[in-house]
Each structure stands twice: as C-alpha cells, then as structure tokens.
Amino acid sequence: MPAAVLQYVFKPNPGVNLQDVVAIAKEGAEFWRKHGGDVSLWAVQVGEVGNMTFVARAESTAKLGATLDALNNDSGFAAWRAKSLKAGLSTWVRSNQAYEIPI
C-alpha cells in the first residue's frame, strides 16, 4: 500500500526566538506521535530559505486519515492549536498532502 505524507510549510516571524518555534513544534509532535504519526521538523536550506516544514508520514492514506481523525478528536490537540496560534511565532505558507506512487 502506498505511503502518504502531509507537509505544513511555515515561516518563523521576524524577531522570534527560533528555540520557541522548535519548542512549540515539539509539543505538537507529541500529539501526532500519541495518535500514530511519524513526524519530523525540517529547515529549508535551498529555495525558500528560512521556511520550516513539519512533515507527517504514514504507511498509507488510510493510516494518515485515522491519525488525523484521532488528532481532531483530541481536546488537548485543539488546545495546543489555539496556544500555537496565540503565540504568533510563525506564518503559514502552504500545506501539501502527497501519496507515494510505486515505481
């Protein structure tokens, strides 16, 4: 079964402490992991330099969907999202969902 990924691209806001950005991403990652997500945080080095990407991988789109359903029903995750938005540390750039095409 093909794998699936979600990519959330964002840019830290000018003047923010990068350690604060990483810390809030780590908090969010714990919720993803709690619900079966395989996540990582990336710093863009070529192209859109300065952007960061939170990536969630799953073994299938069905598994990714189950993880998203669980996250969206987790009141702690909802509170974390509100905290993240209120912190004002970054600006959303784009999101992508992709699935693997076996070749």
N, C-alpha and C positions, 0 to 999 in steps of 0.2 A: 504494500500500500504506500503511495507517495507521501512524503513528509510535507509539512506546511510550516510557514513562518509568518510572524507578524513583526513589522518594523515600525517603531514610533520614533520619528526623527524630530529633534528639538534643538534649540539654540539657547545656551545659558544667556541670561540677560546681562547687559553691560554692568560691570561693577560687583556682580555677585561673587561670593566665595565659592569656588569650584568644589571644595570639600562639602559644602552644604548641598550642592546639586547631587553629588555622589551619595551622600547620606540619605537623601530622600528617595533616590532611586533604589538604594539597598532596602529601604523599608518596603517599598512597593514590590521588589523582587521576592521578599519573603512571602507575600500573599500569593504571588504566582506559583512559587515552589510548593506552598501548602496545598495548592489545588492541582498539582501535577505538571506545572510549567517548567520548562528548561529555558532559563533566561540568562542574558548577559548584557553588559553595557559596553558600548564602543565609542571611541573618539575618532571623528573623521580627520584624516591626515592629508588626503588628496581630494581635490574638487571643492566641496563645500566645507572648507577648513573652518573649524570652530563649532560645527554642529556635533551633536552626540546622537547616538542611536541606541534605544532599548529594544532588544531583539528577543522574541519568544519563539521557541521552536517546539514542534510536536511531531510525533511519528505519523500522524495522519490529520486530515481536516476534521475528522470526527473527534479525535482526541483534543484538538485545539478548541473545537466547539464546546466540548464538555468542560474544559478548563475555563473558558470564557463564561459559560453558564454558571459555574461554581463561583467564580470571581464576582459576577454581577449579583449574586445572591448572598454575598458575604458583607454584612454590615460594617465590619472592620475595614474592608477594602473601600467601601463607599466613604467612610470617614477619612481614610488615607487620601483618597482622591480630592476631597474637599480641602484637607490640610495642604496637599501639594499645590492646588490652585491658589489658595490663600497666601502661600509662601512667596509666590511671584518670582520664582528663581529662573524660570525659563519660558520660552515662547515656542509653541508648537509650530513645526514646519510642514510635516506631512506624515501620513501613515500608509503603509503598504501591507497587503496580505498576498503571499505567493505560495504556490504549491509546486512541488518537485515534479518534473517531467522525466521519468526514467528514460535513459537513452543507452 
